[in-house]
């Protein structure tokens, strides 16, 4: 009995102590919010489509609390003065593969070599390097549409970035991807090699499709990535539908690789949220995209990059033909009112961090400069379902912004020369600050 009383007394002491501690903490002064003010010559309002002169952007604890021309600057704020620069929202790439870093190969088997020769630990480190390059290029948010054979390492990279362990953009990750057996990398591997790693989770049949979707969602996928075709339609509408249904039940979206018109129609009939590439879409496929209110992520910039470095005239001619077809698709899609978001599809050391090439590529394909910029900001944020957090410089959004020296509406290639990057109110790249200044609180 005495031991019970002793234990109850000890428990009461603990409760009273905790209560006293909580009361003391409530009475103690709270830490004041961190205030950062960004000033520049002008800011592009991507929603309204016009420049705002002499903007003042107030950021409290990582989010914008006020923005407008000539707002008063609180005395306690740190001031980032960007001088004559132009400020825009942080850019968004809706089609990245941060875990992919394979080199060009004359034999075309670099993907298979990466699966065979690189450990997942090494490829994760490559992903961290790619993430840093992407962020420093001004892309503060990405939708990473499959990690190309690294298990669930993209989930770990996303989480490490969130915890501040490595430098990178905000990430939505699709984990392993889902493809039909025999219709994705690796190709050309001996049939004797039974356990050779694969670039995606290979499935055949509705129940395998359902299991793959549930497994990837259970492992932390923010969205699912599915291959509806590979030179020809592969997964059936029924297989696609069960994957998409599982994702939608979990309130997740599905990005579908589809280049052929039939693959696009299959994906849309199954409920796809976005079509990736769509390079061979005919008008009926684009009209269905519009009807279904799905998105097109055309990835034309990577085709331009491939044409630029084609090893010979024959390859260049083939790629140029593909590029011209893809440009025609983008032009027609824009005319029909299809929703378009940027995605560069980088997968090599020379392309990681060059994501802004896609913005200029979309303009060359027929989008007006403002629409091409919106495709990488407010439109992309809507596709990702993050429009309340990123994609524009408005109250409540993260303090994610970039700055360039020139006029991006007059020359969208300015976005390939980003001079300043801020993510969540923290300076990431500061090439402009030598011209401007960072003023601590209380300084004149």
LOBALO-65830 format. One line per 4 residues: number of its first residue (from 1); their letters; for each residue x, y, z of C-alpha. Coordinates in pm, 1 decimal, padded with zeros to 6 digits, m for minus. Layout:
<rs>
NUM) A) X:Y:Z; ...
</rs>
This chain:
<rs>
1) XXXX) 00000.0:00000.0:00000.0; 00280.2:00235.7:00096.6; 00456.6:00172.1:m00234.2; 00137.0:00261.6:m00420.0
5) XXXX) 00107.4:00588.0:m00223.6; 00472.7:00665.4:m00293.7; 00423.9:00609.5:m00664.6; 00109.1:00826.4:m00668.7
9) XXXX) 00296.7:01103.8:m00487.2; 00577.1:01086.3:m00738.7; 00331.2:01097.6:m01027.5; 00154.4:01398.4:m00873.8
13) XXXX) 00487.9:01575.5:m00834.1; 00567.9:01511.9:m01198.6; 00230.3:01646.5:m01311.3; 00261.1:01956.9:m01092.8
17) XXXX) 00616.3:02011.2:m01211.1; 00513.0:01985.4:m01573.6; 00223.4:02223.4:m01510.9; 00451.7:02475.7:m01341.3
21) XXXX) 00700.7:02447.2:m01624.4; 00425.7:02503.1:m01882.3; 00299.8:02805.9:m01690.9; 00650.8:02947.9:m01675.1
25) XXXX) 00694.2:02896.4:m02047.1; 00361.3:03066.4:m02117.1; 00467.7:03359.5:m01905.5; 00808.0:03388.4:m02073.6
29) XXXX) 00836.0:03622.8:m02372.8; 00798.5:03436.6:m02704.0; 01063.0:03451.5:m02974.4; 00977.3:03734.7:m03213.9
33) XXXX) 00912.4:03632.9:m03574.2; 01204.0:03664.9:m03816.0; 01131.2:03953.5:m04050.8; 01297.0:03986.0:m04390.9
37) XXXX) 01219.7:04259.8:m04640.4; 01313.2:04231.3:m05008.5; 01328.5:04544.8:m05222.8; 01399.2:04576.2:m05595.7
41) XXXX) 01332.8:04801.6:m05891.5; 01033.5:04598.1:m06007.0; 00841.6:04276.6:m05955.1; 00651.2:04067.9:m06207.6
45) XXXX) 00297.1:04003.9:m06089.2; 00244.2:03675.4:m06273.8; m00125.5:03670.3:m06192.2; m00198.0:04019.2:m06323.1
49) XXXX) 00064.3:04004.5:m06596.7; 00226.8:04342.2:m06524.4; 00527.7:04484.5:m06344.6; 00500.9:04645.6:m06001.7
53) XXXX) 00751.5:04926.1:m05950.7; 00957.6:04956.3:m05632.3; 00806.2:04650.4:m05462.7; 00851.0:04576.1:m05095.6
57) XXXX) 00805.2:04213.0:m04996.2; 00775.9:04143.9:m04623.2; 00848.9:03784.2:m04519.4; 00772.4:03661.1:m04167.9
61) XXXX) 00902.0:03320.7:m04063.4; 00936.6:03207.5:m04422.0; 00601.9:03326.3:m04561.6; 00499.6:03651.3:m04727.1
65) XXXX) 00296.7:03869.1:m04491.1; 00267.5:04174.9:m04714.7; 00370.3:04282.9:m05064.2; 00322.5:04602.3:m05260.3
69) XXXX) 00488.5:04917.7:m05393.5; 00660.3:05139.3:m05136.9; 00533.9:04961.9:m04823.8; 00686.4:05081.8:m04492.8
73) XXXX) 00980.3:04873.1:m04373.5; 00966.4:04762.7:m04006.9; 01268.0:04878.7:m03807.8; 01338.6:04525.2:m03685.2
77) XXXX) 01349.1:04372.8:m04035.2; 01653.7:04246.6:m04221.2; 01653.3:04423.6:m04556.9; 01765.8:04263.5:m04881.7
81) XXXX) 01807.2:04541.7:m05136.4; 01840.2:04406.3:m05490.4; 01889.3:04744.7:m05653.7; 01776.3:04757.8:m06016.6
85) XXXX) 01684.8:04390.1:m06042.6; 01354.6:04234.2:m06147.4; 01191.9:04000.6:m05894.0; 00971.5:03700.9:m05982.5
89) XXXX) 00826.2:03405.9:m05790.8; 01052.2:03104.8:m05748.5; 01025.6:02887.5:m06059.1; 00865.1:02541.6:m06072.9
93) XXXX) 00967.9:02242.8:m06285.7; 00685.5:01989.5:m06315.8; 00891.3:01710.8:m06474.5; 01227.0:01641.0:m06310.1
97) XXXX) 01431.4:01327.8:m06246.6; 01671.3:01443.7:m05978.5; 01802.1:01090.8:m05920.8; 01906.5:01057.1:m06287.8
101) XXXX) 02256.1:01154.4:m06392.3; 02366.7:00930.3:m06675.5; 02623.0:01037.0:m06931.4; 02583.8:01035.7:m07308.9
105) XXXX) 02686.5:00707.3:m07467.4; 02736.9:00623.4:m07836.3; 02584.9:00279.6:m07773.2; 02275.7:00417.1:m07598.5
109) XXXX) 02305.4:00187.9:m07297.1; 02397.5:00447.3:m07033.9; 02073.7:00385.1:m06842.8; 02146.8:00013.0:m06807.5
113) XXXX) 02507.1:00085.8:m06704.0; 02387.5:00316.6:m06429.2; 02153.3:00048.2:m06294.5; 02440.7:m00200.8:m06296.6
117) XXXX) 02736.9:00005.0:m06175.5; 02604.3:00265.5:m05929.2; 02486.5:00192.1:m05577.4; 02166.5:00350.4:m05453.0
121) XXXX) 02372.3:00540.4:m05195.7; 02587.0:00693.5:m05469.9; 02283.8:00776.1:m05682.6; 02122.0:00945.1:m05383.3
125) XXXX) 02430.0:01164.6:m05350.7; 02399.5:01242.5:m05720.4; 02038.0:01336.9:m05652.9; 02147.6:01577.2:m05380.9
129) XXXX) 02392.6:01740.9:m05623.6; 02119.4:01770.5:m05887.7; 01879.6:01916.7:m05631.2; 02132.9:02184.1:m05536.9
133) XXXX) 02196.4:02275.1:m05902.0; 01822.4:02295.0:m05967.9; 01756.6:02521.0:m05669.9; 02044.1:02751.4:m05759.7
137) XXXX) 01901.5:02780.9:m06109.5; 01597.1:02945.8:m05950.9; 01365.6:02643.4:m05929.5; 01242.7:02645.1:m05572.0
141) XXXX) 00978.5:02372.8:m05626.7; 00980.5:02058.1:m05840.7; 00754.8:01764.5:m05917.4; 00993.0:01470.0:m05949.4
145) XXXX) 00822.6:01218.7:m06175.9; 01001.7:00892.8:m06095.7; 01344.3:00815.9:m05952.9; 01471.3:00581.4:m06227.4
149) XXXX) 01553.5:00272.8:m06025.6; 01658.9:00405.5:m05685.7; 01387.9:00243.0:m05476.0; 01245.6:00509.6:m05246.3
153) XXXX) 01555.6:00726.7:m05228.8; 01363.9:01025.8:m05364.2; 01143.5:01014.0:m05053.7; 01458.1:01033.0:m04841.6
157) XXXX) 01596.6:01320.1:m05050.4; 01268.3:01509.5:m05017.3; 01269.5:01457.5:m04640.4; 01637.0:01554.8:m04605.9
161) XXXX) 01566.9:01880.1:m04789.9; 01267.1:01948.9:m04566.0; 01486.1:01896.2:m04258.7; 01754.3:02127.1:m04393.4
165) XXXX) 02016.2:01851.7:m04417.5; 02083.8:01918.0:m04786.6; 02011.0:02209.2:m05018.5; 01735.8:02165.5:m05273.0
169) XXXX) 01390.5:02270.4:m05393.1; 01060.1:02175.5:m05235.8; 00987.0:01833.0:m05381.2; 00681.5:01630.3:m05468.5
173) XXXX) 00802.7:01277.5:m05546.1; 00654.2:00991.1:m05748.8; 00894.4:00721.4:m05618.6; 00943.8:00420.1:m05847.8
177) XXXX) 00705.9:00476.9:m06139.2; 00483.9:00201.7:m06280.4; 00528.3:00040.4:m06622.0; 00417.9:m00270.1:m06811.8
181) XXXX) 00649.2:m00571.1:m06796.7; 00902.5:m00545.7:m07077.2; 00811.5:m00186.0:m07165.0; 01068.9:00017.9:m06974.4
185) XXXX) 01438.5:00009.7:m06889.7; 01641.7:m00204.3:m06875.0; 01642.6:m00317.5:m07237.9; 01881.5:m00560.1:m07404.2
189) XXXX) 01968.2:m00750.2:m07086.1; 02038.7:m01123.3:m07097.1; 01738.4:m01334.5:m06999.9; 01970.8:m01528.0:m06766.6
193) XXXX) 01992.3:m01224.9:m06535.7; 01679.8:m01271.9:m06327.6; 01734.4:m00999.3:m06066.7; 01872.0:m00714.2:m06276.4
197) XXXX) 01741.1:m00383.7:m06131.2; 01461.8:m00207.7:m06317.1; 01397.8:00160.4:m06379.6; 01032.6:00134.2:m06274.6
201) XXXX) 00806.1:m00109.3:m06091.7; 00697.9:m00355.0:m06362.3; 00341.1:m00485.9:m06349.5; 00106.1:m00701.9:m06550.9
205) XXXX) m00264.5:m00716.4:m06475.3; m00508.3:m00519.3:m06265.7; m00417.5:m00662.7:m05925.7; m00045.4:m00608.7:m05975.4
209) XXXX) m00127.6:m00253.2:m06079.1; m00335.2:m00201.2:m05764.9; m00063.8:m00344.5:m05542.1; 00207.4:m00125.6:m05697.2
213) XXXX) m00003.2:00186.1:m05648.2; m00079.9:00102.4:m05286.4; 00280.5:00013.8:m05210.0; 00419.3:00337.3:m05351.1
217) XXXX) 00157.1:00549.2:m05178.6; 00230.8:00365.7:m04856.1; 00601.5:00443.4:m04890.7; 00539.1:00816.5:m04911.7
221) XXXX) 00467.1:00902.3:m05275.3; 00319.5:01250.7:m05324.4; 00192.0:01144.2:m05667.0; 00218.4:00843.0:m05896.9
225) XXXX) 00392.2:00824.9:m06234.9; 00265.7:00572.4:m06492.0; 00379.7:00475.7:m06841.6; 00080.5:00442.3:m07074.4
229) XXXX) 00298.2:00376.2:m07378.6; 00654.4:00314.5:m07490.1; 00666.7:00362.1:m07868.4; 00323.7:00194.1:m07859.4
233) XXXX) 00040.9:00168.3:m07602.3; 00134.9:m00070.2:m07319.2; m00082.0:m00067.4:m07007.4; m00453.5:m00124.5:m07065.0
237) XXXX) m00719.1:00127.4:m06969.4; m00823.5:m00107.5:m06687.3; m00467.9:m00124.3:m06549.6; m00432.6:00252.6:m06573.5
241) XXXX) m00771.5:00310.8:m06414.4; m00704.2:00105.0:m06103.2; m00373.5:00285.9:m06044.6; m00537.7:00624.3:m06086.3
245) XXXX) m00833.6:00527.1:m05866.9; m00600.6:00420.7:m05584.7; m00412.5:00751.1:m05610.3; m00727.1:00961.0:m05617.4
249) XXXX) m00866.0:00780.1:m05313.9; m00549.3:00886.4:m05133.7; m00596.3:01242.0:m05269.7; m00287.8:01210.1:m05486.3
253) XXXX) m00252.0:01295.4:m05854.4; m00117.8:01081.3:m06138.6; 00125.9:01191.3:m06408.2; 00111.9:00968.3:m06716.3
257) XXXX) 00390.2:00930.4:m06970.5; 00216.3:00920.1:m07308.0; 00354.6:01026.4:m07644.9; 00111.3:00856.1:m07883.4
261) XXXX) m00245.8:00972.0:m07940.5; m00381.1:00630.9:m07838.4; m00174.0:00628.5:m07520.8; m00297.3:00977.5:m07437.1
265) XXXX) m00661.1:00879.3:m07491.8; m00619.0:00565.4:m07279.7; m00466.5:00769.5:m06997.7; m00737.1:01035.3:m07009.7
269) XXXX) m01019.9:00781.3:m07020.4; m00866.2:00627.1:m06707.7; m00864.2:00965.7:m06529.9; m00505.3:01093.7:m06567.0
273) XXXX) m00431.5:01433.1:m06413.8; m00148.0:01520.5:m06650.4; 00002.0:01394.9:m06974.8; 00380.1:01401.4:m06984.9
277) XXXX) 00537.5:01473.3:m07326.4; 00242.9:01415.8:m07563.0; 00475.7:01475.5:m07856.1; 00261.9:01292.7:m08114.8
281) XXXX) m00081.9:01405.3:m07999.3; m00339.8:01457.0:m08271.9; m00617.3:01715.0:m08247.0; m00879.6:01472.3:m08102.3
285) XXXX) m00633.1:01378.0:m07825.4; m00573.6:01745.0:m07745.7; m00945.7:01815.9:m07750.3; m00993.4:01532.9:m07501.2
289) XXXX) m00720.5:01687.1:m07283.7; m00917.7:02010.4:m07283.0; m01248.2:01832.7:m07213.7; m01103.1:01633.0:m06923.3
293) XXXX) m00935.2:01946.4:m06779.7; m00608.0:01758.8:m06762.7; m00264.3:01916.6:m06798.2; 00000.8:01888.0:m07066.8
297) XXXX) 00368.4:01893.1:m06967.8; 00529.1:01893.9:m07314.4; 00905.7:01875.7:m07233.8; 01014.2:02039.1:m07559.7
301) XXXX) 01326.4:02199.2:m07412.1; 01503.5:01866.7:m07373.4; 01436.7:01793.3:m07741.7; 01603.9:02122.9:m07830.5
305) XXXX) 01902.2:02029.5:m07614.8; 01928.1:01688.0:m07781.6; 01917.0:01845.6:m08129.1; 02191.7:02086.7:m08027.5
309) XXXX) 02433.2:01808.1:m07934.7; 02331.1:01539.4:m08185.9; 02638.8:01329.9:m08276.8; 02574.1:01328.8:m08652.6
313) XXXX) 02348.5:01468.6:m08924.2; 02124.2:01161.5:m08934.7; 02045.3:01174.7:m08563.1; 02006.0:01552.6:m08579.2
317) XXXX) 01757.0:01528.0:m08865.5; 01551.6:01265.7:m08676.7; 01547.3:01471.8:m08357.2; 01468.2:01792.0:m08546.1
321) XXXX) 01163.8:01623.1:m08697.0; 01045.8:01514.9:m08350.1; 01103.3:01867.4:m08220.6; 00899.7:02026.4:m08498.7
325) XXXX) 00612.4:01783.8:m08433.9; 00624.8:01857.2:m08060.3; 00624.0:02232.0:m08123.4; 00316.4:02191.5:m08339.2
329) XXXX) 00143.6:02000.9:m08058.7; 00220.3:02278.4:m07808.4; 00099.3:02549.5:m08045.4; m00226.9:02365.2:m08113.0
333) XXXX) m00277.4:02280.5:m07746.1; m00233.9:02645.3:m07648.3; m00480.8:02755.1:m07917.0; m00736.1:02504.7:m07783.5
337) XXXX) m00693.4:02629.8:m07427.9; m00522.2:02318.1:m07289.1; m00353.3:02386.2:m06955.3; 00026.2:02373.8:m06996.3
341) XXXX) 00301.8:02354.5:m06733.8; 00678.0:02347.7:m06776.2; 00891.4:02037.3:m06734.7; 01247.2:02006.2:m06865.7
345) XXXX) 01304.2:01631.0:m06814.8; 01676.2:01664.4:m06734.9; 01864.7:01340.2:m06673.5; 02232.1:01412.6:m06747.9
349) XXXX) 02506.9:01616.4:m06578.8; 02498.4:01872.5:m06859.0; 02119.4:01925.4:m06830.0; 02058.5:01923.5:m06455.0
353) XXXX) 02020.6:02285.8:m06349.7; 01933.2:02410.3:m06700.5; 01559.1:02380.8:m06636.7; 01482.9:02732.7:m06760.3
357) XXXX) 01558.2:02619.8:m07116.7; 01203.6:02480.7:m07116.0; 01051.0:02826.0:m07066.5; 01221.3:02961.9:m07378.4
361) XXXX) 01136.9:02641.9:m07565.9; 00767.9:02692.0:m07489.1; 00786.2:03046.3:m07623.6; 00950.2:02920.7:m07942.8
365) XXXX) 00667.8:02665.8:m07967.5; 00405.9:02941.8:m07967.2; 00334.8:03054.4:m07608.8; 00352.8:03431.0:m07542.6
369) XXXX) 00633.5:03519.7:m07297.4; 00393.9:03580.7:m07007.7; 00221.5:03245.1:m07063.3; 00556.0:03066.6:m07079.6
373) XXXX) 00651.8:03225.7:m06745.6; 00314.4:03139.8:m06595.4; 00368.1:02779.2:m06704.7; 00670.5:02779.8:m06473.4
377) XXXX) 00503.0:02965.8:m06187.2; 00129.8:03004.8:m06120.8; 00014.5:02739.5:m06371.4; 00265.2:02483.4:m06247.4
381) XXXX) 00164.0:02555.0:m05887.7; m00195.3:02474.8:m05981.6; m00093.0:02146.4:m06143.7; 00096.3:02050.0:m05828.2
385) XXXX) m00196.5:02150.9:m05607.4; 00030.4:02400.9:m05427.6; m00121.2:02726.3:m05552.0; m00185.3:02842.4:m05194.5
389) XXXX) 00184.4:02804.7:m05113.0; 00400.7:02875.8:m05420.6; 00384.1:03010.4:m05775.2; 00316.2:03379.4:m05704.3
393) XXXX) 00434.5:03657.5:m05474.6; 00123.7:03707.9:m05263.7; 00036.6:03718.8:m04895.9; 00047.2:03372.7:m04740.8
397) XXXX) 00279.8:03220.1:m05001.3; 00627.9:03100.3:m04913.4; 00902.3:03357.3:m04946.6; 01033.1:03183.4:m05259.2
401) XXXX) 01160.6:03432.1:m05515.2; 01427.4:03493.6:m05776.3; 01578.1:03800.5:m05935.1; 01728.8:03871.1:m06277.9
405) XXXX) 01904.9:04176.0:m06415.6; 01692.5:04229.7:m06725.6; 01335.0:04213.9:m06851.3; 01204.1:03852.6:m06866.9
409) XXXX) 00888.6:03958.9:m07053.6; 01106.7:04110.8:m07322.3; 01352.8:03820.5:m07319.6; 01254.7:03500.6:m07137.8
413) XXXX) 01613.3:03374.5:m07165.1; 01683.3:03612.5:m06873.8; 01548.4:03326.9:m06660.1; 01851.2:03122.2:m06766.3
417) XXXX) 02066.3:03384.4:m06591.7; 01913.8:03398.9:m06244.9; 02125.0:03618.8:m06016.6; 01944.6:03577.6:m05686.0
421) XXXX) 01746.4:03294.5:m05526.2; 01554.9:03295.4:m05199.1; 01364.7:02999.1:m05057.0; 01141.3:03044.4:m04755.8
425) XXXX) 01302.0:03379.1:m04675.5; 01654.1:03233.3:m04677.6; 01907.1:03352.1:m04935.4; 02036.8:03062.5:m05147.8
429) XXXX) 02218.0:03247.5:m05427.4; 02332.7:03605.8:m05386.1; 02519.2:03718.7:m05700.1; 02321.6:04045.5:m05691.2
433) XXXX) 02399.0:04138.9:m05332.9; 02737.2:04275.0:m05433.7; 02538.8:04543.2:m05618.8; 02268.2:04572.4:m05356.2
437) XXXX) 02300.7:04516.6:m04983.8; 02185.5:04301.7:m04696.6; 02101.6:04526.6:m04405.7; 02065.8:04376.2:m04056.8
441) XXXX) 01789.7:04499.8:m03824.8; 01842.0:04846.2:m03683.5; 02103.5:04949.3:m03939.5; 02064.5:05282.6:m04119.4
</rs>
